[in-house]
């Protein structure tokens, strides 16, 4: 099982000091947080995507490529990549390139986000949000698996003989999680392709997302990928940790009070009791996370958000230290002891390579020569069949 942290890249006033950090300071702090996550033994660091203040992460690939250069082991991911307003061609190209730079330590979570104005900013209609998400991933899936793609759909210009470059590392695409909090069609698409499903597990009562996770598991089995218990599930969560629970509550209370994302009709204590928010000692965070396992069954990835609501970077680094030294080692042992035989392993690039190739060497693509007009002709790679010998493939953009 993988444990890690995710950020939404918010830049929020610290309610205890009244100070708001600059964009430059917040970006630097996020890099420090990612590096610290590797130092304390966490498995995953993920960053979100936003295109408006008070957030900075308009280009998750740029952040992750930089973090990849500073780390050696940690998996880099996204808490959301906007599949609706990004061109799937650019997603295919940019994430494949970062996958190479990170030596395979990359996956991504696709979602629609929660910022309504982003649709017209990128020339899209929010009323088509679900259809955009489904069609764009159908294309992305093919771009990473076919050297040459012909495509015709509703939402982008036609592709004829298009090759997305670079090809995925080892010809194995980054693992994809589909994130949703309410939409069964997204869970259906994740199940159809045998991809992962990520429930952010935030701002709702504990167990609220169980029906959607169970639906995904059932459809995963329906499409022949394995038993429902073998589906690949990720969960989010929130945590604020101190060695004593009363200190955690006292320290986090002003940040809870100042954050607009919480229901302030109830107290912090009530919110922490009813929701996935963990505020307390390391043991209390352990107990809350084990409760997730009892509710959702075996799952493969647990991510916490720890840098939100104006918390200063030094406090976040202290939180990550406690998470890595006192919480996650216990959870690794406890989750392993409870794990059912046959439960899926957490996805990694090495595991995906072994699943595809076994003991054989993975494919390493080598382009054919430039014929003089900056293209390679009908066959882009030395081991690709000529286009003349390939039957045309339908480019339908609707999941069937």
C-alpha positions, -999 to +999 in steps of 0.1 A: +000+000+000+012+035-008+010+065+016+016+101+007+004+137+007-013+159-018-016+196-022-042+219-039-016+247-040-039+272-022-023+305-010-043+314+021-038+340+049-025+325+081-053+334+106-029+334+135-007+361+121-027+378+094+001+372+069-003+359+034+027+344+017+036+354-019+032+331-048+070+327-050+071+318-013+043+293-016+059+276-047+092+273-029+074+259+002+056+233-019+089+220-033+103+218+002+072+198+013+076+174-016+113+168-009+105+163+028+079+137+019+106+116+003+130+122+032+106+107+058+097+077+037+064+086+021+055+070-012+036+097-031+035+134-036+007+149-056-002+184-067-035+198-081-043+220-111-059+254-108-060+284-132-070+312-108-060+328-075-057+319-047-039+289-062-006+287-080-004+252-097-015+261-132+011+236-146+014+204-125+038+189-150+063+218-144+061+213-106+065+175-109+094+177-133+112+200-109+105+177-080+116+147-100+150+163-104+153+167-066+142+132-056+150+096-064+123+074-050+089+090-044+061+086-069+049+119-083+012+124-091-016+148-094-045+154-071-063+165-103-054+169-139-083+186-157-094+162-183-122+185-194-104+217-203-070+204-213-064+190-248-058+153-244-030+155-269-011+179-247-018+157-216-004+127-235+027+146-245+035+165-213+029+136-189+048+111-210+078+135-210+077+140-172+074+102-169+107+099-187+123+126-166+111+109-134+123+075-146+088+061-144+079+077-110+047+093-123+010+087-125-019+111-126-055+115-114-080+128-140-110+149-129-132+178-137-122+200-109-145+223-089-140+257-105-169+266-127-153+296-146-124+274-159-146+260-187-152+293-206-116+304-199-105+275-220-133+277-246-154+249-231-191+246-220-196+234-184-228+217-195-207+194-216-183+186-186-191+150-183-191+143-220-158+161-223-142+140-195-153+108-211-144+115-247-111+132-238-099+102-218-110+078-245-086+097-268-058+099-242-060+062-237-054+055-274-027+082-278-006+064-252-011+029-267-011+034-304+019+048-324-004+063-350-039+075-342-068+086-364-096+103-343-128+120-348-149+132-319-172+160-308-148+183-289-115+187-308-103+188-343-099+156-362-065+137-359-052+119-390-020+098-387-010+115-354+018+103-332+021+116-296+057+121-286+076+110-267+061+076-264+055+065-228+086+052-210+091+015-219+060+018-240+040+016-207+017+046-201+016+063-167-010+047-144-043+066-145-067+072-116-101+086-123-113+110-095-149+117-087-171+125-058-205+120-073-205+107-108-211+070-116-201+075-153-166+084-142-164+053-120-178+033-149-150+046-172-123+038-147-137+002-144-140-002-182-104+004-187-092-013-156-078+020-142-078+032-106-106+051-089-098+078-064-123+092-040-110+124-024-128+115+009-130+151+020-157+174+033-183+147+039-192+122+065-169+092+068-181+065+044-200+089+022-182+078-009-186+041-002-215+036-027-195+050-055-164+030-046-185-002-045-201+006-078-166+010-093-155-024-078-186-041-092-181-027-127-143-035-126-153-072-121-180-069-148-154-059-174-132-089-165-103-072-148-106-094-116-127-097-085-143-066-070-117-068-042-089-066-068-100-032-080-075-004-075-089+022-050-073+054-036-086+076-008-079+111+003-080+125+038-069+154+060-047+153+090-032+176+117-009+158+141+006+166+174+020+143+201-009+152+223-045+154+210-053+185+229-023+203+214-034+193+179-069+206+185-057+239+199-031+244+171-055+236+143-086+253+156-079+288+141-071+272+107-104+253+108-123+284+118-108+305+090-113+280+062-144+283+040-145+247+031-158+234+064-193+233+079-190+258+107-224+250+121-206+223+141-174+223+162-140+211+151-144+182+175-177+172+159-163+176+124-133+154+132-156+128+147-179+126+118-156+132+088-123+118+074-105+148+090-080+135+116-069+160+143-050+145+171-022+123+182-004+099+159-024+070+173-057+089+166-046+094+130-037+057+128-071+047+142-090+070+118-071+056+088-077+020+099-114+029+101-112+038+063-100+003+057-129-012+077-154+008+057-139+006+021-121-027+023-085-031+011-073-002-009-040+008-026-033+044-019-039+068+010-031+105+005-036+133+031-037+170+026-016+188+052-006+221+038-039+239+034-058+268+051-027+290+056-006+266+077+030+279+077+055+257+059+075+249+091+043+236+107+036+215+076+071+201+076+067+191+113+034+174+104+051+154+076+079+144+100+053+129+124+034+113+096+065+096+082+081+086+115+051+077+138+020+072+117+029+055+084+052+028+097+024+016+120-001+018+092+021-003+069+022-031+094-015-029+104-027-027+068-005-056+057-018-077+086-054-070+076-049-074+039-070-101+022-052-126+000-055-115-037-059-078-030-043-058-058-009-043-053-004-006-055+004+005-090+041+013-099+059+016-132+080-014-125+049-035-118+032-024-150+064-032-170+065-067-155+028-072-162+033-063-199+067-079-207+074-105-180+111-113-183+115-097-217+132-064-223+107-035-227+103-017-260+126+012-266+113+032-295+136+046-322+122+070-348+127+065-385+147+092-403+134+126-411+125+124-448+131+161-453+099+177-442+102+171-404+081+139-405+090+103-408+065+092-434+039+064-429+058+046-402+071+068-373+093+042-356+117+015-367+096-012-352+062+002-363+043-014-391+038+007-422+005+026-422-003+010-455-006-024-438-029-012-409-066-013-412-083+020-402-096+022-366-128+039-357-123+070-336-155+070-318-153+093-287-181+077-267-175+050-241-196+020-251 
